[in-house]
């Protein structure tokens, strides 16, 4: 019984640690809205960088958005053509 409790506690700690680790910037996604996908398409950072080569920056904004209490979320809006 004692080993079962230890295994359960260790499993719970591993799950909490996995949920608490923030993703790196490479793992984040970007949502693209354009004439081909008006509802948005989700792209990885690498796919977005490859697609946006040669675009000209029109505007850029970094804002904090309302989040769950105790958490901070930010959004980066970039307009390119």
N, CA, C and O atoms as CSV, one atom per row, in Angstrom:
chain,resi,resn,atom,element,x,y,z
A,1,UNK,N,N,0.827,-1.192,0.000
A,1,UNK,CA,C,0.000,0.000,0.000
A,1,UNK,C,C,0.874,1.260,0.000
A,1,UNK,O,O,0.560,2.242,-0.672
A,2,UNK,N,N,1.951,1.218,0.747
A,2,UNK,CA,C,2.835,2.374,0.834
A,2,UNK,C,C,3.457,2.684,-0.530
A,2,UNK,O,O,3.549,3.849,-0.917
A,3,UNK,N,N,3.882,1.651,-1.258
A,3,UNK,CA,C,4.483,1.883,-2.576
A,3,UNK,C,C,3.449,2.444,-3.556
A,3,UNK,O,O,3.795,3.253,-4.416
A,4,UNK,N,N,2.196,2.026,-3.436
A,4,UNK,CA,C,1.143,2.565,-4.300
A,4,UNK,C,C,0.965,4.063,-4.054
A,4,UNK,O,O,0.818,4.833,-5.004
A,5,UNK,N,N,0.978,4.475,-2.802
A,5,UNK,CA,C,0.830,5.894,-2.468
A,5,UNK,C,C,2.019,6.689,-2.988
A,5,UNK,O,O,1.848,7.787,-3.518
A,6,UNK,N,N,3.222,6.143,-2.840
A,6,UNK,CA,C,4.415,6.842,-3.331
A,6,UNK,C,C,4.353,7.004,-4.846
A,6,UNK,O,O,4.664,8.076,-5.365
A,7,UNK,N,N,3.955,5.958,-5.557
A,7,UNK,CA,C,3.837,6.033,-7.019
A,7,UNK,C,C,2.782,7.057,-7.414
A,7,UNK,O,O,2.979,7.815,-8.364
A,8,UNK,N,N,1.672,7.086,-6.699
A,8,UNK,CA,C,0.602,8.043,-6.997
A,8,UNK,C,C,1.078,9.478,-6.783
A,8,UNK,O,O,0.812,10.353,-7.608
A,9,UNK,N,N,1.774,9.716,-5.688
A,9,UNK,CA,C,2.272,11.064,-5.396
A,9,UNK,C,C,3.302,11.492,-6.432
A,9,UNK,O,O,3.266,12.630,-6.899
A,10,UNK,N,N,4.212,10.611,-6.796
A,10,UNK,CA,C,5.210,10.945,-7.809
A,10,UNK,C,C,4.564,11.219,-9.165
A,10,UNK,O,O,5.004,12.111,-9.890
A,11,UNK,N,N,3.535,10.466,-9.509
A,11,UNK,CA,C,2.821,10.711,-10.768
A,11,UNK,C,C,2.143,12.075,-10.754
A,11,UNK,O,O,2.165,12.796,-11.752
A,12,UNK,N,N,1.547,12.422,-9.632
A,12,UNK,CA,C,0.893,13.733,-9.523
A,12,UNK,C,C,1.916,14.859,-9.613
A,12,UNK,O,O,1.656,15.877,-10.254
A,13,UNK,N,N,3.067,14.692,-8.987
A,13,UNK,CA,C,4.113,15.713,-9.067
A,13,UNK,C,C,4.632,15.866,-10.494
A,13,UNK,O,O,4.880,16.982,-10.949
A,14,UNK,N,N,4.794,14.760,-11.192
A,14,UNK,CA,C,5.257,14.826,-12.584
A,14,UNK,C,C,4.232,15.541,-13.456
A,14,UNK,O,O,4.603,16.322,-14.332
A,15,UNK,N,N,2.949,15.283,-13.227
A,15,UNK,CA,C,1.899,15.947,-14.006
A,15,UNK,C,C,1.878,17.447,-13.716
A,15,UNK,O,O,1.713,18.249,-14.635
A,16,UNK,N,N,2.043,17.829,-12.462
A,16,UNK,CA,C,2.064,19.252,-12.111
A,16,UNK,C,C,3.275,19.949,-12.716
A,16,UNK,O,O,3.164,21.079,-13.193
A,17,UNK,N,N,4.422,19.292,-12.702
A,17,UNK,CA,C,5.623,19.894,-13.275
A,17,UNK,C,C,5.456,20.090,-14.778
A,17,UNK,O,O,5.848,21.127,-15.313
A,18,UNK,N,N,4.884,19.114,-15.456
A,18,UNK,CA,C,4.671,19.227,-16.902
A,18,UNK,C,C,3.722,20.355,-17.247
A,18,UNK,O,O,3.884,21.002,-18.282
A,19,UNK,N,N,2.743,20.602,-16.409
A,19,UNK,CA,C,1.792,21.679,-16.668
A,19,UNK,C,C,2.385,23.041,-16.328
A,19,UNK,O,O,1.953,24.053,-16.881
A,20,UNK,N,N,3.361,23.083,-15.434
A,20,UNK,CA,C,3.916,24.359,-14.996
A,20,UNK,C,C,5.039,24.867,-15.894
A,20,UNK,O,O,5.361,26.055,-15.850
A,21,UNK,N,N,5.634,24.015,-16.696
A,21,UNK,CA,C,6.747,24.429,-17.549
A,21,UNK,C,C,6.197,25.170,-18.757
A,21,UNK,O,O,5.375,24.635,-19.502
A,22,UNK,N,N,6.651,26.397,-18.946
A,22,UNK,CA,C,6.182,27.202,-20.067
A,22,UNK,C,C,6.847,26.745,-21.353
A,22,UNK,O,O,8.016,26.359,-21.342
A,23,UNK,N,N,6.114,26.784,-22.464
A,23,UNK,CA,C,6.723,26.385,-23.733
A,23,UNK,C,C,7.764,27.407,-24.175
A,23,UNK,O,O,7.672,28.589,-23.846
A,24,UNK,N,N,8.735,26.938,-24.911
A,24,UNK,CA,C,9.727,27.863,-25.449
A,24,UNK,C,C,9.099,28.623,-26.613
A,24,UNK,O,O,8.031,28.250,-27.099
A,25,UNK,N,N,9.753,29.673,-27.052
A,25,UNK,CA,C,9.204,30.481,-28.142
A,25,UNK,C,C,9.090,29.672,-29.429
A,25,UNK,O,O,8.216,29.938,-30.254
A,26,UNK,N,N,9.969,28.683,-29.606
A,26,UNK,CA,C,9.912,27.846,-30.801
A,26,UNK,C,C,8.666,26.977,-30.828
A,26,UNK,O,O,8.187,26.627,-31.906
A,27,UNK,N,N,8.125,26.619,-29.655
A,27,UNK,CA,C,6.958,25.759,-29.587
A,27,UNK,C,C,5.650,26.535,-29.696
A,27,UNK,O,O,4.591,25.928,-29.853
A,28,UNK,N,N,5.699,27.845,-29.616
A,28,UNK,CA,C,4.480,28.643,-29.695
A,28,UNK,C,C,3.935,28.645,-31.113
A,28,UNK,O,O,4.657,28.368,-32.071
A,29,UNK,N,N,2.661,28.959,-31.232
A,29,UNK,CA,C,2.011,28.954,-32.539
A,29,UNK,C,C,1.587,30.363,-32.914
A,29,UNK,O,O,1.494,31.252,-32.068
A,30,UNK,N,N,1.336,30.540,-34.181
A,30,UNK,CA,C,0.881,31.808,-34.722
A,30,UNK,C,C,-0.398,31.550,-35.496
A,30,UNK,O,O,-0.496,30.565,-36.228
A,31,UNK,N,N,-1.377,32.427,-35.341
A,31,UNK,CA,C,-2.616,32.314,-36.110
A,31,UNK,C,C,-2.572,33.364,-37.207
A,31,UNK,O,O,-2.406,34.553,-36.935
A,32,UNK,N,N,-2.723,32.917,-38.446
A,32,UNK,CA,C,-2.661,33.792,-39.616
A,32,UNK,C,C,-4.067,33.977,-40.168
A,32,UNK,O,O,-4.795,33.007,-40.376
A,33,UNK,N,N,-4.441,35.225,-40.404
A,33,UNK,CA,C,-5.699,35.554,-41.062
A,33,UNK,C,C,-5.356,36.216,-42.390
A,33,UNK,O,O,-4.672,37.239,-42.413
A,34,UNK,N,N,-5.817,35.650,-43.482
A,34,UNK,CA,C,-5.603,36.261,-44.793
A,34,UNK,C,C,-6.763,35.909,-45.710
A,34,UNK,O,O,-7.745,35.309,-45.274
A,35,UNK,N,N,-6.652,36.286,-46.994
A,35,UNK,CA,C,-7.758,36.044,-47.916
A,35,UNK,C,C,-7.975,34.559,-48.176
A,35,UNK,O,O,-9.085,34.168,-48.538
A,36,UNK,N,N,-6.965,33.723,-48.006
A,36,UNK,CA,C,-7.113,32.284,-48.210
A,36,UNK,C,C,-7.693,31.590,-46.984
A,36,UNK,O,O,-8.292,30.521,-47.107
A,37,UNK,N,N,-7.527,32.172,-45.825
A,37,UNK,CA,C,-8.037,31.576,-44.588
A,37,UNK,C,C,-8.624,32.663,-43.692
A,37,UNK,O,O,-7.989,33.070,-42.720
A,38,UNK,N,N,-9.844,33.141,-44.012
A,38,UNK,CA,C,-10.443,34.231,-43.228
A,38,UNK,C,C,-10.762,33.839,-41.782
A,38,UNK,O,O,-10.878,34.716,-40.926
A,39,UNK,N,N,-10.907,32.543,-41.493
A,39,UNK,CA,C,-11.166,32.099,-40.124
A,39,UNK,C,C,-9.880,31.815,-39.361
A,39,UNK,O,O,-9.915,31.471,-38.179
A,40,UNK,N,N,-8.752,31.957,-40.036
A,40,UNK,CA,C,-7.456,31.759,-39.394
A,40,UNK,C,C,-6.880,30.386,-39.646
A,40,UNK,O,O,-7.612,29.408,-39.801
A,41,UNK,N,N,-5.568,30.321,-39.684
A,41,UNK,CA,C,-4.839,29.066,-39.817
A,41,UNK,C,C,-3.717,29.093,-38.787
A,41,UNK,O,O,-3.047,30.112,-38.620
A,42,UNK,N,N,-3.513,27.977,-38.098
A,42,UNK,CA,C,-2.499,27.894,-37.052
A,42,UNK,C,C,-1.196,27.407,-37.675
A,42,UNK,O,O,-1.170,26.394,-38.374
A,43,UNK,N,N,-0.118,28.140,-37.414
A,43,UNK,CA,C,1.191,27.792,-37.959
A,43,UNK,C,C,2.223,27.786,-36.840
A,43,UNK,O,O,2.091,28.514,-35.856
A,44,UNK,N,N,3.242,26.964,-36.998
A,44,UNK,CA,C,4.355,26.987,-36.048
A,44,UNK,C,C,5.214,28.211,-36.330
A,44,UNK,O,O,5.074,28.846,-37.376
A,45,UNK,N,N,6.090,28.539,-35.409
A,45,UNK,CA,C,6.968,29.694,-35.572
A,45,UNK,C,C,7.857,29.526,-36.806
A,45,UNK,O,O,8.068,30.485,-37.549
A,46,UNK,N,N,8.383,28.311,-37.032
A,46,UNK,CA,C,9.265,28.071,-38.183
A,46,UNK,C,C,8.506,28.227,-39.501
A,46,UNK,O,O,9.024,28.817,-40.448
A,47,UNK,N,N,7.270,27.694,-39.565
A,47,UNK,CA,C,6.473,27.833,-40.788
A,47,UNK,C,C,6.139,29.295,-41.060
A,47,UNK,O,O,6.161,29.743,-42.206
A,48,UNK,N,N,5.829,30.037,-39.994
A,48,UNK,CA,C,5.506,31.447,-40.164
A,48,UNK,C,C,6.707,32.230,-40.677
A,48,UNK,O,O,6.578,33.052,-41.584
A,49,UNK,N,N,7.876,31.975,-40.094
A,49,UNK,CA,C,9.084,32.679,-40.529
A,49,UNK,C,C,9.422,32.363,-41.981
A,49,UNK,O,O,9.849,33.245,-42.726
A,50,UNK,N,N,9.232,31.106,-42.385
A,50,UNK,CA,C,9.515,30.731,-43.774
A,50,UNK,C,C,8.526,31.388,-44.728
A,50,UNK,O,O,8.895,31.780,-45.835
A,51,UNK,N,N,7.274,31.509,-44.305
A,51,UNK,CA,C,6.240,32.083,-45.171
A,51,UNK,C,C,6.378,33.600,-45.296
A,51,UNK,O,O,6.032,34.173,-46.329
A,52,UNK,N,N,6.879,34.244,-44.256
A,52,UNK,CA,C,6.870,35.706,-44.231
A,52,UNK,C,C,8.150,36.345,-44.767
A,52,UNK,O,O,8.326,37.554,-44.622
A,53,UNK,N,N,9.029,35.587,-45.369
A,53,UNK,CA,C,10.244,36.166,-45.953
A,53,UNK,C,C,9.858,37.131,-47.066
A,53,UNK,O,O,9.075,36.778,-47.948
A,54,UNK,N,N,10.394,38.332,-47.033
A,54,UNK,CA,C,10.103,39.315,-48.070
A,54,UNK,C,C,8.922,40.219,-47.762
A,54,UNK,O,O,8.646,41.143,-48.527
A,55,UNK,N,N,8.213,39.978,-46.659
A,55,UNK,CA,C,7.098,40.842,-46.296
A,55,UNK,C,C,7.633,42.128,-45.677
A,55,UNK,O,O,8.735,42.150,-45.129
A,56,UNK,N,N,6.851,43.191,-45.767
A,56,UNK,CA,C,7.217,44.485,-45.196
A,56,UNK,C,C,6.368,44.717,-43.950
A,56,UNK,O,O,5.150,44.539,-43.985
A,57,UNK,N,N,7.002,45.112,-42.857
A,57,UNK,CA,C,6.300,45.370,-41.603
A,57,UNK,C,C,5.483,46.650,-41.715
A,57,UNK,O,O,6.019,47.710,-42.041
A,58,UNK,N,N,4.189,46.550,-41.443
A,58,UNK,CA,C,3.311,47.722,-41.454
A,58,UNK,C,C,3.081,48.261,-40.045
A,58,UNK,O,O,3.116,49.472,-39.828
A,59,UNK,N,N,2.846,47.359,-39.085
A,59,UNK,CA,C,2.561,47.771,-37.717
A,59,UNK,C,C,2.847,46.602,-36.785
A,59,UNK,O,O,2.757,45.440,-37.183
A,60,UNK,N,N,3.194,46.922,-35.539
A,60,UNK,CA,C,3.461,45.886,-34.550
A,60,UNK,C,C,3.031,46.399,-33.184
A,60,UNK,O,O,3.288,47.554,-32.847
A,61,UNK,N,N,2.375,45.547,-32.390
A,61,UNK,CA,C,1.929,45.934,-31.053
A,61,UNK,C,C,2.053,44.746,-30.109
A,61,UNK,O,O,1.716,43.621,-30.478
A,62,UNK,N,N,2.533,44.987,-28.901
A,62,UNK,CA,C,2.591,43.990,-27.837
A,62,UNK,C,C,1.657,44.453,-26.731
A,62,UNK,O,O,1.830,45.545,-26.189
A,63,UNK,N,N,0.668,43.633,-26.392
A,63,UNK,CA,C,-0.330,44.005,-25.395
A,63,UNK,C,C,-0.521,42.879,-24.397
A,63,UNK,O,O,-0.299,41.710,-24.712
A,64,UNK,N,N,-0.937,43.244,-23.181
A,64,UNK,CA,C,-1.368,42.267,-22.189
A,64,UNK,C,C,-2.866,42.089,-22.338
A,64,UNK,O,O,-3.595,43.063,-22.528
A,65,UNK,N,N,-3.326,40.861,-22.253
A,65,UNK,CA,C,-4.753,40.590,-22.395
A,65,UNK,C,C,-5.269,39.989,-21.092
A,65,UNK,O,O,-4.505,39.370,-20.351
A,66,UNK,N,N,-6.565,40.165,-20.805
A,66,UNK,CA,C,-7.119,39.584,-19.586
A,66,UNK,C,C,-6.901,38.074,-19.566
A,66,UNK,O,O,-7.052,37.394,-20.582
A,67,UNK,N,N,-6.550,37.573,-18.407
A,67,UNK,CA,C,-6.250,36.149,-18.290
A,67,UNK,C,C,-6.966,35.566,-17.080
A,67,UNK,O,O,-7.714,36.251,-16.382
A,68,UNK,N,N,-6.722,34.329,-16.863
A,68,UNK,CA,C,-7.222,33.666,-15.673
A,68,UNK,C,C,-6.533,34.303,-14.470
A,68,UNK,O,O,-5.358,34.663,-14.546
A,69,UNK,N,N,-7.247,34.442,-13.381
A,69,UNK,CA,C,-6.678,35.089,-12.204
A,69,UNK,C,C,-5.379,34.405,-11.794
A,69,UNK,O,O,-5.322,33.182,-11.664
A,70,UNK,N,N,-4.345,35.205,-11.595
A,70,UNK,CA,C,-3.052,34.668,-11.215
A,70,UNK,C,C,-2.148,34.336,-12.387
A,70,UNK,O,O,-1.009,33.915,-12.186
A,71,UNK,N,N,-2.635,34.518,-13.615
A,71,UNK,CA,C,-1.829,34.238,-14.802
A,71,UNK,C,C,-1.732,35.493,-15.654
A,71,UNK,O,O,-2.610,36.355,-15.607
A,72,UNK,N,N,-0.678,35.590,-16.420
A,72,UNK,CA,C,-0.473,36.719,-17.317
A,72,UNK,C,C,-0.388,36.184,-18.734
A,72,UNK,O,O,0.337,35.225,-18.998
A,73,UNK,N,N,-1.121,36.799,-19.639
A,73,UNK,CA,C,-1.065,36.426,-21.048
A,73,UNK,C,C,-0.752,37.669,-21.854
A,73,UNK,O,O,-1.197,38.768,-21.522
A,74,UNK,N,N,0.002,37.490,-22.897
A,74,UNK,CA,C,0.298,38.618,-23.770
A,74,UNK,C,C,0.007,38.225,-25.206
A,74,UNK,O,O,-0.023,37.044,-25.553
A,75,UNK,N,N,-0.204,39.225,-26.022
A,75,UNK,CA,C,-0.485,39.008,-27.432
A,75,UNK,C,C,0.405,39.945,-28.232
A,75,UNK,O,O,0.634,41.089,-27.837
A,76,UNK,N,N,0.891,39.467,-29.328
A,76,UNK,CA,C,1.716,40.279,-30.222
A,76,UNK,C,C,1.020,40.315,-31.568
A,76,UNK,O,O,0.863,39.283,-32.221
A,77,UNK,N,N,0.604,41.497,-31.984
A,77,UNK,CA,C,-0.064,41.656,-33.275
A,77,UNK,C,C,0.913,42.290,-34.250
A,77,UNK,O,O,1.486,43.344,-33.975
A,78,UNK,N,N,1.097,41.647,-35.380
A,78,UNK,CA,C,2.008,42.132,-36.407
A,78,UNK,C,C,1.235,42.185,-37.715
A,78,UNK,O,O,0.618,41.200,-38.121
A,79,UNK,N,N,1.270,43.331,-38.368
A,79,UNK,CA,C,0.637,43.489,-39.674
A,79,UNK,C,C,1.735,43.622,-40.718
A,79,UNK,O,O,2.568,44.526,-40.648
A,80,UNK,N,N,1.728,42.712,-41.684
A,80,UNK,CA,C,2.730,42.738,-42.750
A,80,UNK,C,C,2.044,42.618,-44.095
A,80,UNK,O,O,0.941,42.082,-44.201
A,81,UNK,N,N,2.706,43.120,-45.113
A,81,UNK,CA,C,2.161,43.021,-46.470
A,81,UNK,C,C,3.256,42.595,-47.419
A,81,UNK,O,O,3.013,42.450,-48.617
